[in-house]
């Protein structure tokens, strides 16, 4: 079964965008807990650091992740379709 590469890429982009918005909201609401969770995820002690979340930064991050994940999803689907042949 072939994948429609553009639709798959768009699905990846939308999914990453939703996750980015949720994460940004959580960082704004509970920054110390999110910093602790982020440190646990990368096996580092990040408590001495802090968040510098701005609206412009969050929007740029949203755009960047949407583009990168959309392209990556498209690329994965395109490679997958080529491997079927």
N, C-alpha and C positions, 0 to 999 in steps of 0.2 A: 504494500500500500504506500503510495507516494504521499508526501506531505506538501501542502501548498506553502511554499517558503515564505511568501510575503505575509500571509495570514498567521503563520506560526511566529514570525518575527514580531508582528503587531501584538499578538497575545503575550509574548515575553515582555515587550515594552510596557504594555498596560499593567501586567502583573507586577513588574518591578516598580512602576510608578505608584501603584496602590500601596505596596510595602514601604516605599520611601516616605510617602505622606504619613502613614501610620507611625513609622519610626520617628519622623521629625516631630510629630505631635507628642509622642511619648517623651522625647528628649526635652521638649519645651515644658511639659507638665511635671515630669519626675526625673530631672537631670542626674542626680546622684545615683539613683537606682539604675538608670540606663548606662551610666559610665561604668558601674560595677559589672553589669551584665556584659557590656562590650569587652571589658577586661577579661572576664571569664571565658568569653568566646575565643579570644586570641592568646590566652594563657599568659597574660601580662597584668601587672599592677598599674592601673591607670588612675588611681584615686588622686594622685598629685597633679594630674592634668585637669583641664576643665573644658566644657563645651563653649564654643563661641558661635552659637547659632543665630543667624540673622535671616530675615525673610528673603533677602536677595540671595544669600548663600544657599538657603533651602531650595529656592527656585532653580538656581544654577545646577545644584546637585540633582534635582528632579529631571531637568533637561538632559544632563550628562548621562545619568543612569538609563533614561528612556532610550536615548540614541544607542548607547553601548549595548544594552540588552536586546534592543530590536535588531541591531546588526548581527549580534552573536546568534540570536535565534534564527534569523534568516540564513546565516552561514551554516549552522548545524543542520537545518532542514535541507539546504542545497547539497551539502556533502552526503547526507543520508540518502537523498534521492539518487545521487550519482552512484552510490555504493550498491543500490538495488539492481543496477544494470549489469 
